[in-house]
Every structure is written in C-alpha cells, then in structure tokens.
C-alpha cells in the first residue's frame, strides 16, 4: 500500500475537524494557526458586486455617492480605466480569480463553472502553501466557484453563515455539490426566492427556518424601510454584519494571508438603509443616450428612478466601507497588508436598459473600480492607462515575491511593479447564449485599443456583423458611434477584431 505525506494545508484542516461533521458545513473553521511569517505581506481583497466605476465620485460622477472611497483613495493607487472580463458575475469573477479571459476559463453562463483545469489554476493556488487563504461571498455564483477551488482554501465560510435568513437549502443539505443542487433548487422554487415547490424541500425548509422574510421585513423596517438586503435567491443579510466579520478576520487570520471577500451590495435589489433613502432626490437627470441594440424598452423616468436607487445603495456601501477602513487603519491591521477594492462588473441604466444581464458592453457595465492601498502608502497615485481584472493575480503574486503563474494572461499593474502600456489591447466577452464547450459563435466582444473601443455583436438572431466604434477620449459617454463615419478605422479595427475571434476559436477548449 502506498501512502503520501500530508501537506501543510491538509494537516491544518484535519486538526480543525470537529468530532462530528454538522449538516451543511462547507469547510471547518480553523482552530490552529500555521507558523507566523510577519515579513511577507497580507492581501485583503474586497469585491463589491455590480459596482460601476462611472458611478463613483472620484472617477467623475456628479453625485457625491462615495466620499469614503474618495478618502481611502488619498492613500491608494487608483486605476481610472480598469475593466472587467465580462458584464455579469460568472465571467467577471472567474477572470479576476484565474487571470485569464472568459474564452479560456469557459465561465460563460449565469450559473456555470470554470473549466476543471482552473480548479488548480487560480489566485489561491498561486499563493502556495505558505499563504493562508480565506474566502466568503453573499453570491451563490461565486460560492460555486469556491467549491471548485476548495482544495486551495484554508477557510471557506459558507454563504449562509453571515445571513440573517437563508432560504437556499443547497449549501446546508448538499455542501459538496453546491452548484448542481442550487440549480435543482431553483427549478423547484421557481425564482429561488419563494417557498419550495416540493413537499420534501418544504418540510426541510420549515425545520431549518424559524422565521420568514415577512418576519424580517417587520423586524428591520425601521432600519431598512424598503426591505432587507438580499441576494435575490433567498439569503437576507445586512452589510454591517459582514463588515464586522471582516474586521475580526483581518485581526485574527494567520499570517501571511490572502483573504477574498465578495459582498453582494450594491447589486440589485437596491435595499439601502433608512438614512440614504431619498438622499439623491435631486433634479439631476443625465441626457438620454442613443438606443441601439438589446433595449428593454425602459422609459427614461424608470431609468432615472433606478439610477437614484442604485446611487443611494452605493452611498450605504460607501458608509460601511468607511467604517471598516477606519477600523483597519486604527487597529494596525493594514501595517503589512495590501487592501484591494474592486468589483466583478458594473450596471447599466441607459439606452432603455436596466441591469447587467444584457448583450451590450458599454462602459458602465465593464469599467469597474480598482483601488490598491499598499502598506505604509501615504499619497495617492493615479493610473490612467487601461488595465484589466486579469492583472490582479500576477500583481498579487509579484507583491508576495512569487513568479506570475505560466497560465496567467494578465500583466503586473503599473504603479505596483509593472509598466504603463498606452496601446495595450483589452478584451471583454459576453457569451452566455453560446454553448460552453463549442467555439464562440454567439456573443458580444469588446476591444479597447488606445483611445478607441470597438464592440462586435455576432450570431444573435437578426444581427449580422453589427459593430459600434467609440473614441473614449473625446466621447467617454459613448454617445457618437463612429463606425459609419470613420470607414477606414472601422474597417481596420473590425478586421483585426474578427481575426482575434478566429484566433480565440482555434484555441483548445478546456472542459
């Protein structure tokens, strides 16, 4: 019989195992610490879901939505033109965590999975066994990704642990098959926010839950008059609880650590706290933009109302981040820690479209915040050259004194060891209607090259080789489509983008 020696990560997990495994636990909380290494830096990554950079005051928004992020930025490196890998959670988060674009990791669908190759090719595996890794999310899609990366995680806190009420039974009953069971539960529940449709799930749900969403609404109505924040699939939470938990982790996690905490706000529904309700009942209404493709026929009045609600929810996120930042700074938790703040994708409230489950790739959907505060940093550094979420992984590896993984397609961020690349090509892909293991023949592909951005829509019914071209330096709001007026440039860029798509489709598809 052959045996193998336990590695450090496995040994720590075994030491922390309780005598009996309780129903619904994912990984046990660790009760032991590895050897402390105070020389290597820690990394605390905070991802706020659906946070559009164009809605941040510091990045040019006319409403004062983010005074605390602006204050934080005075001691951070601010990336003004930072892009997601996609326009919704799966491709955006997977690109951030793997350092490769969606056509490589194949996380193309709303509730999909990354290729199994990337279960061992991600930011957690890249840190090696000498880093303690900790994760949490409010978002079930991200929880499914954590399931795939499990063997590289030292602390995996279940989604429901920080929820006031979680109606999602998947992680409690089938923690080792979360995404599969979650899909089945959604089919039984309908939207996922209603009572289970089957008698079996109804009985289990009653056994787990002692109060209902209506009870919560009444209990918290003074704090949250619009309703309690939730992730749209049955988990109800308040951001204050998550922030208090993060404070505890930042003080007590074994050193050195990489912690990745993915919080749901400001993702819709926009359930802000009482003091922010009505904060932006002002007269400001942005000028309507041209309606081009995939519109939902939303009126300008509807979009302006949703924009106001979104901004008020952002103000709540900003206030809670400000409290967290003050604690981290005052407690000394940041003395040897990089604090990284970003998002997975943005949000759209224009061109008769609300949301992010769309085929479009306009700037509010794909331009996301990235702020990185280095240990001891006292001055603000502004980076205006375009950067990508793919760059976070190799940058973290570099700052940890490790080589960038050979599979990673990002580059080290300028200002943190990398060089600015003015003419760098950046790509964003939307392909949720495309089969996962087939070439990309239906979708939207955006290419930013220098000052210009080209968007291609292909394979959709009734759409034949449709393009949009924008000069983002002269027209950052993307109001004037130059595709027909700049024929030479349009022909050159569209030809190059189609060649890129052909190149993508010649790559081997990983399952």
N, C-alpha and C positions, 0 to 999 in steps of 0.2 A: 504494500500500500504506500502510495506517495503522499507526502504532506508538504505543505508550504508554510513559510513563516508569515504570521500576521503582520501587515504593515501598520504603521502608527495610527492611521485613521480608523482602520478596523478595530484595533485594540481599544481605542478610546470609546468607540461605540459599544463594544462588548462590556467594558467596565461600567457603562452608564445604563445598561439594560436593567429594567425592573424585573422582579421575580415573575410577574405575570404580565403579559402584553395586554394592554387595555384596548377595547374596541375603538377603532378609528384613529389610533395614533399613527403618525407617519414615521418620523424618526424620533427616538427618545431625546429628551433634553439631556445635555451632557452634564454630569456632575463632577467631572475631573478636568483639569487643565493640562495642556501639553507644556513642555518647557517654555518658559517665557524668553522671548527674544526682543529686547527693547530697542535694538538697533534698526531692524527692518521696519519700514513704515506700515501703518494700517490703512485700509481703504474702506470708507463708508460711502456706499452708493445709494442715493435716494432717487427713485424714479416716481414721478407723479404722472399718472396715466392721463393721456389725452390733453396734454398741456401745450398749447400752441404758442411758439415764441412771439409771433406778431401781437399777442395779447399782453405782453409784459411791458411795463412802463419803461424800464431801462432800455428795451430794444425798440422803442419808438411808438408805443401805444399811447393814444391821447388820454385815456382814463388812468387814474392812479390805482391800478389793480395790485401792484406788487411792491410797496415801499420797503418791506423787509428783505425781499430778494435783492432789491437795489442796494440796501445797506450791506448785505452779505457780499455783494459783488465788489465793494470797495476794497476787499482783501482777497480777491479771487481772480482767476483768469476767465474772461468772458468771451465766449465764442459766438459771434454775431450771425454767422451764416452756417449753422450746423444742421445737418439733415438726417432724417430717419432713413431706414431701409425700405419702409412701406408706409401705408396710410392707415393701418389698423394694428392691433396688438401683436398678432402672431408674427408677421414678417418683421415688424419694427423691433420687438423684444428679442426675437431669435437672432437678428443681425447684430444687435448690441452684445448679446451674450456669446456668440460664436465668432464674431469678427469676419463673417463672410456674408455676401448678399443673398437675397431670398432664392435665387435660382440655384445656389449651391446648397443651402441648408434645407430647402424644399418645404419650409414652413409657410405655405401659400394660402391656407384656408383659415376660416374664422376659428374653428375648433380642431386644428390639425396637430401634427407632430413634426419635429425636425427629423431629418434623416438619422438613422441609428448611428452612423459614423460620428455625428456630432454629440452623441451621448458621452463621448470621451474627448471631444474637441470643443472646449468651451472655456470661459474665463475662470471657472472653478478648477478644472483640471490643469489649466495653465499655471496656476499658482503653486502647484505641487503640494507635497505632504507637509512642508514646513510652514504652510499658512492654514489657519483655522477658517473655515468657510461657514457662513451663516446666511440663511435666506428666509424671507417671508413675503407673502403677497395677499392682497384682497382679491386679486383677479384669478378666476379659475383657469383661464387660458395659460397664464404664467405658472400656476400651480402644476398644470400638466407638463410643462417644460421642466420644472424642478424634479418631477417624477423621473423623467428621462435622465437627468443629471445626478440622480440620487447618490451614486457611489462616490461622487466627488464632493459631497456635502457633509459637513460635520454636524451642523444643526439645521434642521428643516422643520420650522414651526408650522403646523397645519393652518390653513386659511381660517377655519372656524374658531381658532383659539383666541383671536382678538375680536371676534364678532360678539355683539350683544345677543343676537339670534341668528342661527344659520339653519335655513331650511334645506340646504343642499346636503343630502344624505350620503353622497358619493364618497367623500373622504372619511366619513365615520364608519361606513359599512365595508367599503372596498378600497382602503387606502393604497393598496399596491397596484390597483388598476383604475386609477382615478379618472383619466380622460374617457376610457371606454364606458365606465359606469356612469360618468357625468352625462355623456351623450344619451345613454339609455334613460337616465332620469329625466332629461329634458324632453324626450319623446313622451314619457309617461305624464309629466307635469304640464306639457304644453310649453308655455313661455319659460318655465323654470321658477316663476315667482308665485305660482298658485299651489294649492294643496295637491298632493299626489293623486293621480288618476286611478291607481290600483289600490285595492284593499290592503295588500301586503305593505306597500310603502306608507299608506295612511296610518296603519297600526304602528309601524316603526316610528313614523314622524311624531305621533302622539306620545310615544314612550320617551322620545328624546326631548321634546319641546314642551315646556310648562306654560308658555305664554305665546301670544300670536303677534303678527305685525300690527294689528289694530291695538293690542295692548301697548306695544311700543310707541305707537303714534300718540296715544293718550299720555303715556308716562313722560315722553320727551317733548311734548307740544310747546312748552314754554321756551325750550332751547332751540327747537327745530320746528317752527310753525308750518313749514312746507312739507314736512315728513322727515323721517330719519334717513341719513345717508345709507345707500345700499349699492350692491354691485349688479343689480338687475336680475340676479339669478337666485335670490333668496337669502343672501347674507347681509345683515344690517349691522352697522358699526358707527362709531364716532371717531373722527381723526385724532382727537385728544388721547384716546386710549392707545392708539398705535404710536403716537409720539412719545408718550410716557414709557412704553415698552422699549422703544428705540433708545431713549436716554439710558435705560437700565443696561441694554446690550452694550452701548458704547463705553460704559464704565467697567463692565464685568467680563466681556468676551476675552478669551485667552489671546495673548499677543504672540506674533503678529496675526491680524485677522483681515479677511475680506468679507464684508457684510453687504448684501444686496437686498434692499427693502423696497418693494414695488407697491405703492399705495394707489387706491382707486381714484380719489378726487384729483382733479376736477372733472373726471369723466361724468357724463350724464347718468342718471337724473341729477339735476342741479339742486341739491338739498342743502342750502347754505344755513349757517347759524343765524339766529334772530338778528343780531346787530348788523349783519350785512344785507339783510332783506331790504330792498329798496334803496341801497346805497347809491346806485347809479341810475336812479330815476331822473335823468337829465334830458336835455334837449338834443344831445348829440346823436346823429344818425349818419353813418357813412354813406357816401354816394354809391348808388347801386352799380354793380358791375355787369358786363355783358353776359347774357345767358347763352351758353354754347352747347353743352352736352351733358347727358345724365341728370338733368334737373328733375326735382321732385315737385315742381310747381308750388313751392312755398312762397307766400306773399312777403313783401318787404316788411310789413308790420309784424308778421310771425318771426321772421329772422331777427329783426331788431329786438324783439322781446326775448328770444332765446339768447342773443348775444349779451343782453343785460343780465340774464340769469346766470350765464356762464361766467361773466366778469365778477358777479357777486360771489360765486362759488370759488373762483380763483382768489378773491380777497380773503376768504376764510382759510384756504390753503396757505396763503401768504402769512396770515397772522399766526397760525400754528407752527409754520416753519420758523418764523421769527423767534417764537418762544423756545423751540428746540435749539436753534442756533445759539441763542443767548446762554442756554444751559451748557451746551457742549463747550462753548468758549470759556465760560466762567468756571467750569469744573475741571478744566485742563484736559478734557477728553480729546481735544484736537492737537495736543502738543506734538504728537508724532503720527498724525492721521491726515490723509487726504480726504476731504469732503467733496464728493462729486454729486451734482444735482443735474438731472436731465429728465427726459420723457421718452415714451415709445413712439408717439406720433402726435399730430395736432387735431384740430377741429375746424370745421367749415360752417360758416353762416353767411353765405353769399351765393349769388347766381342761382337762386331758388333752391339751394341745397342746404340742409342742416344735418350735421353729423360727420361721420368718417367712413361709414360703410358705403362707399361710392367708388366709381371707376375713375374719378378725377384725381389729379396730383398737384393741385395748386399749393402755393406757398404756405397758407395757414394750416394745411394738412400735413406737410412734410418737413417744414422748418421748425425745429424744436430747440428748447433751451439746453445749453451746456455751460455749467459754471463749475470750476475746479479750484478749491482753496487748498494750497499747499501748506504743509507745516511751517509755521513761522512767517507766512506771507503777510506783508503789511500794506502793500499797494495793489491797486487794480491794474490788470494787464488786459488789453483788448486785442482780440484776434479777429480780423475781418476777412481773411481768406477762407474759402469754403472748406468745411470739414464734414466728416461722416461719422455716424454711430459705430461704424466698423473700426474706427480709430481708438475707441476707448480700451479695448482689450490689449492691443500692443503697447499702448501708453502705460497702462497699469503694470504690465509685465516689465516694461523698461524701468519704471519708477521703483519696482520691487527688486531690481537688479537681476532680472531674468531675461533671457532672449525672447523675442517675439516668436510664437509658435509658427512652424513652417506652413501650416494651412491658412494662417490668417491673411486676409487681403487688405486690412487697414494699414495705416501708417501712424507713426508716433506723432502726436499732436504738436503743432507749433507752440512755442512758449513753454513746453514741458519736455524738450529734448529733440523735437522734430523741426524741420524747416518749412516755412510757408511755401505753398505751391499755388501760385496765382492761376495757372491754367489747368489745374487738376480736373479730371473728369470724374463726376459723381453721378451715380445712378440710383433711381428709386423705382421699385416694381410693385404693381398691383396685379395679381393673377389668381384671385380666389375662384374664378369660374373655370380655371384651367385644371385638367386632371393632374394630380400630384406627381405621377411618375411618367408623364409624357412631356415632349418638348413644349416650350411656351409659345402657344399659337393664339391664345385669347388673353388679352390683358392691356395694361397701360404701362408704358415705360417712359420715365422722365430722365433727361440727361442735362446736367448743368456743366457747361464748359466755359470757364471765364465768366463773362458778364451775361452770357446767353443761356437760356433754358428752352429745350425742345421737349414737347410731350407727344408721344405717339399712342394712338388708340387703335388696336388691331384685333380682328377676329370676332368682334361683337356683331350680333345680327343688325344689319342695316348700316354698319360702319365699314367703310372701305378706305384703308390707309389714311386715316384722319390725323392731322398734325396741328399743333399750336406752337408758336415761337414767340418768346418774350425777351426783351432786353431788360434784365433785372436792375441794372444800374440806373437807367433812365426811367424805368417803369416797374418799380418794386411791387406795385399792387397788381400787376399782370392785367392791365386794362386794355392794352393795344396788342392784338395778335398780329405779328409781323410776317406770318407765313406766306401770305399772298403778295405783300408789298416788297419784301426783301427776297426776291426769287432766287438769286444766286446763293446767298447764305442759306436759305431754306433748303435748296437742292443739295448743297454740300453737307449740311448737318443731318438732313433726313436720310441721305445715302449712308453716312457714317453710322447713324443710329441703327439702321436696318442691318448693316454689316455686323454691328455689335450683337444684335439679336440672333443673327445667324451663328455667330461665334458662341453665344450662350448655348444655343441648341445643339452645337456639336460637342459640348462637354458631356462627360459621362454623368448620368443621373443616378444619384445615390438614393437608396431606399432606406 
